[in-house]
Every structure is written in C-alpha cells, then in structure tokens.
Amino acid sequence: MLPFSFKNRIAFNYIISTALLILVVFLVIFFTIKTSVYSHLEGDIRIETKKLLEEIKVENNTFHLIDENEWKEKEHNTLDVNPIFIQFVDVKGKIIDKSPNLKKSELQFKKDISDNHFRDAQLAQSFNIRQSQIPIYQENKIVGYILVAVSLEDAIMVMNNLSQILFVLYPLILLILFGIARIIAGRSIKPVASIIETSNIISRDNLKSRIPLPSNKDELFVLSQTINNLLDRIENAVNREKQFTSDASHELRTPLAVIKGTLEVLIRKPRDQKEYEEKINFCIKEVDRLNFLVDELLMLARLENQKQSLKIESVYLNAVVLDTLSRYSEKITTKNIQVLNKFNEEIFIETDLNLFSIIIGNIISNATKYSNQNGKIEIELKSEKNNVYCMISDNGIGILEYDLEKVFNSFYRSNSTEYPEIKGTGLGLSIVKRLCDLLHIDLKIENNTEKGVCVFMTIKRNNSSFLEV
C-alpha cells in the first residue's frame, strides 16, 4: 500500500474524527426517532386502555363489558391504518372476549410480566405489534387482564427507510467531506510547498533565499519564520567562518613569509656571528608571535563551538586585577604608565576564574599597548546591590568613532596603518566579547571624553544564567 501524502493524511485524519461524529449523530437521530415512534404508539395504547377501563364492570370476582354490542361496533372490527387489537382474559389467561379485527389470532398472555409493561410481539403471519398487559382489580384482587396492542408495521417501515437513508448518506457525506478536506488541507499547507522549494535551492553558496511568510499568523507562519531565522543564523555562521578562515590564513601567512624571507636572506652569503644571532632572534620573535596567534585562534575556535566548560567559583575580583597588573608591570614601567586603582571595598563574584582572568588580561594588555609614554591607566571597581561594575580606561590613542562597532570582529584593528609600530592580531577584543557572552557579563566600550578608551563591564553577583550553561 502506497503511503499517504501529508495533505491526504490531514484529510484522512479529519475524516476519521468526522466519521465518528457523524456516526454518533446518525445513531442519536435513529434512536430518537425510534423512541418517539414507540412513545407515540404506547400513548395510543394508554389512551385506549383508559377508555376500556371505563367500559367494563367488575363484580363477583369477574368482569364484563357494560355494552358489548356498542363496543363491537367500534373501529376494532376492521384493519384500518392504525388498528388497535384488544383481548380480555381471566386470571388464568383464558380468553373472555376480543376485538373482531383479531379474527382467529390471539394476543399472547404472559402472567409473569410486570403491570403496564410494553413489549414487541407477533400475530399470525408475522404481523408485528406493540403490546401491553393491564390487570383488572376487585378490592386489590386481580380478576382478569386487558391485552391491548397496536400495529408496528408502519413504524418498522419508517425505521427501515430511515436506516437505509442514513446508510446511503453516511459514506456519501464522508466522501464529499474528504474531497473538501483535501482542498482545504491543500490550501492550508501551501506554505509547506514554499518551504520545500526554498530548501531545494539553498546551498552553501546560496544562503540568501528565504521562505515567503504566510498571511495568516498560524503555526505554519511560526514554522516559516523559525526556518528563516535558522537560515539567518546559518548564513551568519558561514560568513563568519569564511571571514575567519580568510583572516586566519592571512595572519598566519604573514609571519611565515617574514621568517622565510629572513632565512633566505641569511643563507645567501656568509655572515658574522652577530648578524646570525640578530636574524635568528628576529625569527624566534616571529615564531613566538605565530604561537601566540595560534593559541588565540584555538581559543576562538573553542568559543565558537561552545565547548568551553565553565568552572564557577567565588572569585576575588581585586586580586585578579592586581595579579594581571603585576604580569604587565615590565611594560607599564617601560612606558612609565601611571596606574590608578579605585577599590573602595573587597569584591567577590561568582564566575570562572581562568576565563575571567583572560578577559581582564586582554583589556589591560590593550590599555598598556595603546597607551602613550607617560600615560595613565585607571581601574575602578564598585558594588551596587546585586551588580558589580568594573571600569578600565586609558588615555592612549583611542578608537575611531566609526570603528567602535567593529572592534569585536576577529582580526579587526582600528587605524592600524597610522601606528605600524604597535603589533597585534586583532583577536584580543573578539575573545573578550565571546568570553563575556559566555560568562553573561555586559560589555561596553566607549572613547574617553579627552582621549583613550574606556571599557565598562557589569557583572551580576548571583547569576542564575549559569544554571542553563
């Protein structure tokens, strides 16, 4: 059996539920009409019984009709449209009298059934009737019974016709509804065709296509919007990967080319020991720079893949800053940089010590690198309610205003051509940004009002977001 299409499955599932509902409705209609018909017939029996009880006289432990001739002249002597059959019996079930329309037939007497009980029975030649049996009392003693019955033929014919009509209508209605459901389902899932069409034309080199959003903001609208957002993220990731690969290959090629050129120049002719040492030391510095670049690239790769596991602990923020300053004390002393620490209190935060040390280290390294001779670095730590604020500023060369939004991009260096003597990879702030995102730290960079750069960090003391990492 061939599998159903999505449209047919929707229509089929709709028809199953609708079929059950229509079946219940049809059964309710059938049994309601049947109950109504039987109720009408039983009402006729009750009316006739009431009349008969008024026409009989009970005496001497028996009963008889007050005017037998008049009773026999009534409608019971013919088989009319709705004939009523009457039969009188004594306590033992022996027939005392009966209506002429019964002719040779007899109504069935059953002594063990309850009073006023209605039941289906048959006369001769399978003539269906609805019958009741009413006792006749004399001083709380049963002296006989009245058996009253009406024909069921018309009722049975009506119910048979009704059942045949419902039986024919049932599959016909389901067939029509299935066709309508397929049309409606086809229109409803039309955006799915757009999703399939868009998915077929999307490739690594073509990530610009997007799914047209349906006019109705239903589940398919949400699905299309979610897929479009996914495509946006994939496109951004691929573009970042391409840019990262291009920049990384360029940055790695530069020191390798310098080392190769230096060694080629070195072997062209014999040189004295001092020249060899000078060129070799230069190559060693380039190798160190290359190693540093590779380490930063590996860190970025780990952060991009979000494989960095966090080790959250209580960190003494003041000590992290002071330890970082001590590591860069030689550069600070060489440039005669003035460091101003504004620590009003001892501050502890919950974070990853190793990653947070990298953040502080890269920011202070940049402040030292881009500060002028006899410059100034200012570090301020303060705590307010549930937040800790860290500000690190310098009065160095600063960042061009239109470059402030780009400084977090990998390998981007603002105005690097004007300061070729300042070496760097352009990865420091990119790593800082990714680590801050990982540690849920708000990061902001601004130019000082005078000159230089100011880095602001907002750290939450009890960051519940770590529970999601």
C-alpha positions in Angstrom: 0.0 0.0 0.0 1.4 3.4 -1.0 1.9 5.9 1.8 -0.5 8.8 2.0 0.8 12.3 1.2 0.8 14.9 4.0 -2.3 16.5 2.5 -4.2 13.2 2.3 -3.1 12.3 5.9 -4.6 15.5 7.1 -7.8 14.9 5.2 -7.9 11.2 6.3 -7.4 12.1 10.0 -10.1 14.7 9.7 -12.5 12.2 8.1 -11.9 9.7 10.8 -12.9 12.1 13.5 -15.8 13.4 11.4 -16.9 9.9 10.6 -17.1 9.1 14.3 -19.0 12.3 15.0 -21.5 11.8 12.1 -22.0 8.1 13.2 -22.9 9.3 16.7 -25.2 12.0 15.3 -26.9 9.4 13.0 -27.3 6.9 15.9 -28.8 9.7 18.0 -31.2 10.6 15.2 -32.2 7.0 14.6 -32.8 6.1 18.3 -34.5 9.5 18.9 -37.0 8.9 16.1 -37.4 5.2 17.2 -38.1 6.3 20.7 -40.5 9.0 19.5 -42.4 6.5 17.3 -42.7 3.9 20.1 -43.7 6.6 22.6 -46.5 7.7 20.3 -47.7 4.1 19.9 -47.6 3.5 23.6 -49.5 6.7 24.2 -52.3 5.3 21.9 -52.3 2.1 23.9 -52.6 4.0 27.2 -55.5 6.1 25.9 -57.3 3.0 24.6 -56.7 1.2 27.9 -58.2 4.2 29.9 -61.3 4.1 27.7 -61.7 0.3 28.1 -61.4 0.5 31.9 -64.4 2.9 31.8 -66.4 0.5 29.6 -66.2 -2.6 31.9 -67.9 -3.5 35.1 -66.2 -5.7 37.8 -68.4 -7.8 40.1 -68.4 -11.3 41.6 -64.6 -11.8 41.0 -65.1 -11.3 37.3 -65.7 -8.5 34.8 -67.7 -7.9 31.6 -68.4 -5.1 29.1 -71.2 -2.7 30.1 -72.4 -2.6 26.4 -70.8 -5.3 24.4 -72.7 -4.6 21.2 -71.7 -0.9 21.2 -68.1 -1.9 21.8 -68.0 -4.3 18.9 -69.5 -1.8 16.5 -66.4 0.5 17.1 -63.4 0.7 14.9 -61.8 -2.6 16.2 -63.7 -4.6 13.8 -61.6 -3.6 10.8 -57.9 -3.5 9.8 -57.6 0.3 9.4 -54.5 2.4 9.1 -53.5 2.1 12.7 -55.6 -0.8 14.1 -55.8 -1.4 17.8 -56.2 -5.0 19.0 -58.0 -5.8 22.3 -58.3 -9.0 24.2 -59.9 -9.8 27.6 -58.6 -12.8 29.6 -59.3 -14.1 33.0 -56.7 -14.7 35.8 -55.6 -18.0 34.2 -55.2 -16.4 30.7 -58.4 -17.9 29.2 -59.9 -15.6 26.6 -63.2 -14.0 27.7 -63.6 -11.7 24.6 -61.5 -10.0 21.9 -61.9 -7.4 19.2 -63.3 -8.6 15.9 -60.1 -7.5 14.0 -58.1 -10.2 15.7 -60.2 -12.8 13.9 -58.6 -16.2 14.6 -55.4 -14.6 16.0 -54.7 -14.2 19.7 -52.6 -11.8 21.7 -50.0 -13.6 23.8 -50.7 -13.6 27.5 -47.8 -13.9 29.9 -48.7 -13.9 33.6 -45.1 -13.4 34.9 -44.5 -9.9 33.3 -45.0 -6.7 35.3 -48.0 -4.5 35.0 -48.2 -1.9 32.2 -45.1 -3.5 30.6 -44.7 -2.8 26.9 -43.2 -5.4 24.6 -43.0 -6.4 20.9 -44.8 -9.5 19.8 -46.3 -11.0 16.7 -49.7 -12.1 15.5 -50.2 -14.8 12.9 -48.3 -14.5 9.6 -45.6 -12.5 11.3 -47.6 -9.4 11.9 -45.6 -7.2 14.2 -47.3 -5.5 17.1 -46.5 -3.5 20.3 -48.5 -4.9 23.2 -49.2 -4.1 26.9 -51.0 -6.1 29.6 -53.1 -4.3 32.2 -54.6 -6.1 35.2 -58.2 -5.6 36.4 -58.7 -5.4 40.1 -61.6 -6.0 42.5 -60.8 -5.0 46.0 -57.0 -5.3 45.4 -57.5 -8.7 43.8 -56.8 -9.4 40.2 -59.8 -10.8 38.4 -58.5 -10.6 34.8 -56.5 -8.7 32.3 -56.9 -6.4 29.3 -54.4 -7.0 26.5 -54.0 -4.0 24.1 -51.8 -4.0 21.0 -51.1 -1.7 18.1 -49.6 -2.5 14.7 -45.8 -1.9 14.3 -45.7 -2.4 10.6 -45.8 1.3 9.8 -43.2 2.1 12.5 -40.9 -0.7 11.2 -41.3 0.6 7.7 -40.4 4.1 8.8 -37.4 2.9 10.8 -36.2 0.7 7.9 -36.5 3.5 5.4 -34.6 5.8 7.8 -31.8 3.3 8.4 -31.5 2.8 4.6 -31.3 6.6 4.0 -28.7 7.0 6.8 -26.7 4.0 5.5 -26.6 5.6 2.0 -25.9 9.1 3.2 -23.1 8.1 5.6 -20.4 7.1 3.0 -21.7 9.8 0.6 -21.2 12.5 3.2 -17.8 11.2 4.1 -16.7 11.1 0.5 -17.8 14.7 -0.1 -16.2 15.8 3.2 -12.9 14.0 2.2 -12.8 15.9 -1.1 -13.5 19.2 0.7 -10.9 18.4 3.4 -8.3 17.7 0.7 -8.9 21.1 -0.9 -8.8 22.9 2.4 -5.7 20.9 3.6 -4.0 21.7 0.3 -4.6 25.4 0.7 -3.6 25.2 4.4 -0.3 23.6 3.8 0.6 25.6 0.8 3.5 27.3 2.7 5.0 23.8 3.1 5.4 23.7 -0.7 7.3 27.1 -0.4 9.5 25.5 2.4 10.3 22.6 0.1 11.0 24.8 -2.9 13.2 27.1 -0.8 15.1 24.2 0.8 15.9 22.7 -2.6 17.6 25.9 -3.9 19.5 26.6 -0.7 23.2 25.6 -0.7 26.4 26.7 0.9 26.9 29.2 -1.9 23.3 30.3 -1.9 22.0 31.2 1.6 20.1 34.3 0.6 16.8 32.7 -0.2 14.0 32.9 2.4 10.6 31.3 2.8 7.7 33.7 2.0 5.7 34.2 5.2 2.0 33.2 5.1 -0.6 35.9 5.5 -2.2 34.1 8.5 -0.1 34.1 11.6 -0.7 30.5 12.4 1.6 27.5 13.2 2.9 27.5 9.6 3.8 31.2 9.9 5.8 30.4 13.0 7.4 27.4 11.3 8.4 29.5 8.3 9.6 32.4 10.5 11.7 29.9 12.6 13.3 28.4 9.5 14.1 31.8 8.1 15.7 32.7 11.5 17.6 29.5 11.3 18.8 30.3 7.8 19.9 33.8 9.0 22.0 32.1 11.7 23.4 29.6 9.3 24.3 32.4 6.8 25.9 34.4 9.5 27.9 31.4 10.8 29.1 30.5 7.3 30.0 34.1 6.6 31.9 34.3 9.9 33.6 31.0 9.0 34.6 32.3 5.6 35.9 35.6 7.0 37.6 33.8 9.9 39.3 31.4 7.5 40.4 34.2 5.2 41.7 36.4 8.0 43.4 33.5 9.8 45.2 32.3 6.7 46.3 35.9 6.1 47.6 36.4 9.6 49.3 33.0 9.7 50.9 33.6 6.2 52.4 37.0 7.2 54.8 35.7 10.0 55.7 32.6 8.0 56.6 34.8 5.0 58.7 37.1 7.2 60.5 34.0 8.7 61.1 32.5 5.3 62.3 35.8 3.8 64.7 36.4 6.7 66.2 32.8 6.4 66.5 33.2 2.6 68.4 36.4 3.1 70.6 34.8 5.8 71.8 31.9 3.6 72.6 34.0 0.5 76.2 34.7 1.7 78.3 34.1 4.7 77.7 36.5 7.7 79.4 37.1 11.0 78.0 35.7 14.2 76.3 38.9 15.3 74.2 39.0 12.2 73.3 35.4 12.5 72.2 36.0 16.1 70.3 39.1 15.2 68.3 37.3 12.4 67.7 34.2 14.4 66.4 36.2 17.4 64.1 38.0 14.9 62.8 34.7 13.6 62.3 33.5 17.2 60.2 36.6 18.0 58.1 35.9 14.8 57.7 32.2 15.9 56.6 33.4 19.3 54.1 35.7 17.7 52.9 32.9 15.5 52.4 30.6 18.6 50.5 33.4 20.3 48.3 33.8 17.2 47.7 30.0 17.0 46.7 29.9 20.7 44.2 32.7 20.3 42.8 31.1 17.1 42.3 27.8 19.1 40.6 29.7 21.9 38.3 31.4 19.4 37.5 28.0 17.8 36.6 26.6 21.2 34.4 29.5 22.0 32.7 29.3 18.5 31.9 25.7 19.1 30.8 26.4 22.7 32.8 23.5 24.0 34.2 25.6 26.8 33.2 24.1 30.1 32.7 26.6 33.0 34.1 26.1 36.4 32.1 28.5 38.5 33.6 29.6 41.8 33.9 32.6 44.2 36.5 34.9 42.7 38.2 37.8 44.5 38.0 40.5 41.8 40.5 42.8 43.4 43.2 40.1 43.4 42.5 39.2 39.7 43.1 42.8 38.7 46.3 43.2 40.8 47.7 39.9 39.6 47.1 41.0 36.0 48.8 44.3 36.6 51.8 42.6 38.1 52.2 40.4 34.9 52.4 43.6 32.8 54.5 45.5 35.3 57.5 45.5 33.0 55.6 47.1 30.1 54.0 49.6 32.5 57.4 50.5 33.9 59.0 50.8 30.5 56.3 53.3 29.3 56.2 55.0 32.7 52.4 54.5 32.9 50.6 55.7 35.9 48.1 53.2 37.2 45.2 54.4 39.5 43.3 51.8 41.4 39.9 52.8 42.8 39.0 49.9 45.1 36.6 51.0 47.7 35.9 47.5 49.1 36.8 43.9 48.7 34.6 42.4 45.9 33.8 38.8 45.3 31.9 37.4 42.3 30.7 34.0 41.1 32.4 33.2 37.8 35.1 31.2 36.0 38.4 32.4 37.4 40.5 31.3 34.3 38.2 32.8 31.7 37.7 36.0 33.7 41.4 36.4 34.1 41.8 36.2 30.3 39.2 39.0 30.0 40.9 41.3 32.4 44.3 40.3 31.0 43.3 41.2 27.4 41.7 44.5 28.4 44.7 45.6 30.5 47.1 44.4 27.8 45.3 46.6 25.2 45.3 49.6 27.7 49.1 49.1 28.1 49.8 48.6 24.4 47.9 51.6 23.2 48.9 54.0 25.9 51.4 56.7 25.1 54.7 57.2 27.0 53.9 58.6 30.5 50.3 57.6 30.0 47.7 56.8 32.6 45.5 53.7 33.3 42.6 54.0 35.6 40.8 50.9 37.1 37.6 51.3 39.2 35.7 48.6 41.0 32.4 49.2 42.8 29.5 47.2 44.0 25.8 48.3 44.0 23.0 46.0 45.2 23.3 42.8 43.0 25.7 44.2 40.4 29.4 44.7 40.3 30.9 47.3 38.0 34.4 47.2 36.6 35.8 50.2 34.6 39.2 50.1 32.9 40.3 53.3 31.0 43.4 54.7 29.4 44.4 58.0 27.7 46.1 56.3 24.7 45.5 56.7 21.0 41.8 55.8 21.3 39.5 54.2 18.7 37.9 55.9 15.7 34.3 56.6 16.4 33.0 54.6 13.4 35.2 51.7 14.4 33.7 51.2 17.8 31.1 48.7 16.5 33.8 46.7 14.6 36.4 46.3 17.3 34.8 42.9 18.4 35.3 41.4 14.9 38.1 38.9 14.6 41.4 40.4 13.2 39.9 43.9 13.1 42.3 46.6 14.2 41.2 50.3 14.2 43.5 52.7 12.4 46.4 50.2 12.4 48.2 51.9 9.4 48.9 55.0 11.4 50.5 53.1 14.2 52.5 50.3 12.5 54.9 50.1 15.5 52.0 48.7 17.6 51.9 45.0 17.0 48.7 42.9 17.4 46.5 40.2 15.9 43.1 41.9 16.3 41.8 38.9 18.2 42.0 40.2 21.8 38.7 42.1 22.0 37.0 39.4 19.9 38.0 36.9 22.6 36.9 39.3 25.3 33.5 39.7 23.8 32.9 36.0 23.4 34.0 35.2 26.9 31.8 38.0 28.3 28.9 36.5 26.5 29.8 33.0 27.9 30.0 34.4 31.4 26.9 36.6 31.0 28.8 39.8 31.5 27.6 43.0 29.9 30.4 44.6 28.0 30.6 48.2 26.6 33.5 50.2 25.0 33.5 53.9 24.6 36.0 56.6 23.8 37.1 58.9 26.7 35.9 62.5 26.6 39.6 63.5 26.4 41.5 60.7 24.7 41.8 57.0 25.0 39.3 54.2 25.6 37.0 53.2 28.5 35.8 49.6 28.9 32.8 49.0 31.1 31.7 45.6 32.5 28.6 44.9 34.5 28.7 41.6 36.5 25.8 40.1 38.4 26.8 38.7 41.8 24.4 35.8 41.7 23.9 35.0 38.0 21.2 32.3 37.7 22.0 32.1 33.9 24.9 29.8 34.8 22.3 27.1 35.6 21.5 27.0 31.9 25.0 26.6 30.7 
